[in-house]
Amino acid sequence: MSLVRPYGDTTGDGMVQLSFTLPIEHSKVAEGAAVQLANKMGMDPALVVHAKPMGDGFTFFVVYGRVNHLVDPSTVEVVERDYPLLTPKEANAAIKRSLRRRLVVVGGCIGTDAHTVGIDAILNIKGFAGEKGLEYYRELKVVNLGAQVSVPQLVEAAREEKADAVLVSQVVTQRDAHLLNTREMSAAFREAYPAAKRPLLVVGGPRFDETMADELGVDRVFTRGTTPGEVASFIVHRLTSPRTPSSPATTTTEKAS
Amino acid sequence: MARPTSQLGLDRADVRQARTLARQVGKPIVDLATRHTTVSVERATLRLAGLGGADPDGTPWVNRLADVVRADVGLEHGVSLPVWDALLRGDADDLLTLAQKAAAGSVTFRVPEGKDATRAASASRKAVAAGIKQIDRQRIAREKMIAKVGDAPSKPWIYLIVATGDIHEDIPQAQAAAREGADVIAVIRSTGQSLLDFVPEGATREGFAGTYATQENFRLMRAALDETSRELGRYVRLTNYASGLCMPEIATLAGLERLDMMLNDSMYGILFRDINPIRTFVDQRFSRQIHARAGIIINTGEDNYLTTADAIEAAHTVTTSQLLNEYFAKEAGLEDWQLGLGHAFEIDPEVPDSFRLELAHAMLARELFPDAPLKWMPPTRHMTGDIFKGYLLDGFFNLVGALTGQGILLVGMMTEAVVTPWISDRDLALQNVRYVMNAAGKLHEDFRPAPDGFIANRAREVLGEAIGLLEEIKDDRSTPGQPPLLSAIADGTFGLMKRPPDKGRGLDGVARKAPDYYNPATEILEGQ
C-alpha cells in the first residue's frame, strides 16, 4: 500500500481539524498564538475558524489546516488476531471436546477501580455490541467478582474456583493505576502458581496498549471495542489447543493490505 | 390543588396500586431496619455528639471508641449508654479524652442498668441534641442565604461535576463552573471510598478519579461556594455522596457542614458495591432521617440500572426503584421537594424511536412524581468517543429535560468515556444546555402526546410492567425468613446482580438491637 495523507475532500489535500484551549484572554494576539501552535504542529496553512472565550483568561479554538506529513501504513505495528473467531456454539463444542468439563472464568475489577462497565460488558449475559456475554456460554462457568477486588482476593477466588482463565478489567488510569495493578496481579499469580498450572491471564480496558502483554506479565491485553465473542474465542483457543511452553508472540508486524 | 388530568392517560387506580405495592414491599424492610443497628449508625451518633478527629494513623476517633465499646459489651445495646456511663463515672472529662483512653486500653465499658442507664441516656441525649441543633442552624443558614442572595434563576438546576482528587484544585474549578452557569456542584468521591469503613479526616489532596468526602473538604468547599454565591447573586448548591459503608456518618457530616444535596439511593450499594443488604437498609434509613432534618435534597441512583441492563427492557425497574425510593424516603421523613428521583437517557440511539421512548419514560417519571424535582442523567453507555455524535445526543437529552420539566439536570459531556472533562468540554456542554433551554425551554406548554399515541402507550406499558414487578417482588419467598424484597435482591431482580442477605461487605458491622438498645439520635430524629 502506498503512502497516504489526510483527506478532506480531495486526494492528497492533507486537511485536518484540531481544537484546543489556550490560557489567554481572547484577542487578535490569542488567535495569532493559535495559528502559531498549529504551524508548529505541522499545519500550514492553518486557519482559525472559531475562537471563543471560555471562563476568565481562556480561549477555545477550532483550527483547520493542511499538513504535509505522509503516513506509511506498511510500518504500522498492530496485534493481529491470532486465533479463530468462534460462535458461542463452536466455543461450547470445543470446550466439551477438549476439556470434558466446563471452563471456569473468574473476572473482576482490581484495585480501587469501581467501573464494572468493562468486565460486565464481557461477562454479563447482556453482553456488548450485539454479542452475548460469557455467562451465555453453556460450557463456561463465569464468576464475576465485580468491583474493587483486591489482588489476594482475586488469587484466592481463582484457586477456590479452579479458574482456567482470569479476566481483569481496568478503566481508571490515573497515575497509571491500570498498569501498576496489572503488574501486581500478574506477579501475584506467578507467585501463587507453578508456571504450568497458572490460569490464563487476560486484562482489558480502554487505555491499554495491546502490545504490552509481555511487559505486563499477562497472556493477552484487550483494548477499546473488544467484544465478548473475541474474548471467549481467545480463551477457548488458548485453553483447548495444545499449550506451547514459551509464551507465543503477541505482536506481529504485518503489512496492512 | 387539583391535578391536571394525566397527559399520558395513566389510570389513577394504577398509580395508587403501584404506591400501595411499594409500601407493602418496603414496610418489612423498614421493620428489619428498625430492629438492627450498624457500626456506622453508632459512629454517626458519636459524631453528632461532637467527636471528631483521628489518631496519628488517621483512624477516626469515632472508630477507635466504637470498636472498644463493641469489644467490651457488643454493639447490640448501642454505644450511647456505655459511652456516657463511662463519662458519668468519671473515666474521662470529654468524649475525645475518653476515645483516646479507650484506644490506649485504659477504659473498660459496661452496659449501665437502672438509674445509671437513665442518667447515661439523658446525658447522651443532651450531647447528641447539640449536634442536631447545629444541623438545624445550618438549615436555617441556607434558607437565610437563599433569601438574601437569591436562588437558582430557573429550573432545571444545572448540575456540574468536579473531580480532581485535590480539594484545593476542586475549589477554583467549582467556582469557575458556578460562574459559567452551574447551579449545583457535585464533588465526585474518590473511587473506592464507598468501601472504606471509616471517613477519612482533614483536607485531602490525593484521590482516584475523585476527592475524598471528609468533613474538612465539605467545609472548605461550602465556604468557597458561599463566597461565589454572594458574588453571583444566586445560591450555588453543593452535592456529595452519602453511600457506601459510612453512609450515616457522611450524611451527618453533610448536615453539619450545610451540603445541599446528597446522592442517597436505597439499593445502589447493595447492587453495585456488594454491600450487605441489611447493612445498607439500616444505614439508609438513618442517613435519610438526617437528610430530612437537614433540608438536604437526596438524589437516587436509578440511572445505574440502565448502565448494566438494557434501557428499554429495564425501564420498569427504574420506575419500580423510584417507587421504592419514594416510600423509603417518605418513611424516613423526607418531603416531596427533597426527592431527586433518578432516571437517565441511556437508550441505544440506533434503536428506532429511541427519542420517543426516552420521552415516554421521562414523562412517566414526571407524572408519577409531580412534586419531586427528579434528577435527569445524561447518556454514558452510548457515548462512544465520537464526540460529535455525543454532542448531538446530549442535545436530545437536554431537549427531553426541557420537555418534561426536570428539576436537576446533570450536564452531559461529549467527552464522556474519553477524558475527565476539560474546560472546553464543560463550556461546550453548557452552551448545549443553554441553546436547548432558550430555544425550547417552554415547549412543554405546547407539547401534548397524542392520547393513544406511541408515547402515552409506552408510558402506560412501563407502569404496568413496574406494577407486575412489584407484585412479583411482594410474593418472592425464595429466601425463607427474609422480607420479600431481600429475596428479590438475592435472586437478581435488579440490575442482574444477585445479592443474598447473608453476604456482602459490612455484614460484620450489623447487630440486632437488644431490648435495652438506646440511640438518642434516632429518638430525636423520630420526634420522640
Interface residues (C-beta under 8 A of the other chain):
Chain A: S19 F20 T21 K52 M54 G55 D56 F58 F60 T112 D113 A114 H115 T116 V117 D120 N124 I125 K126 G146 A147 Q148 V172 Q174 A177 P206 R224
Chain B: G165 A176 R179 E180 S190 T191 G192 S194 L195 F208 A209 F272 R273 D274 T307 T308 A309 D310 R381 G385 A417 W422 I423 S424 D427 L428 L496 M497
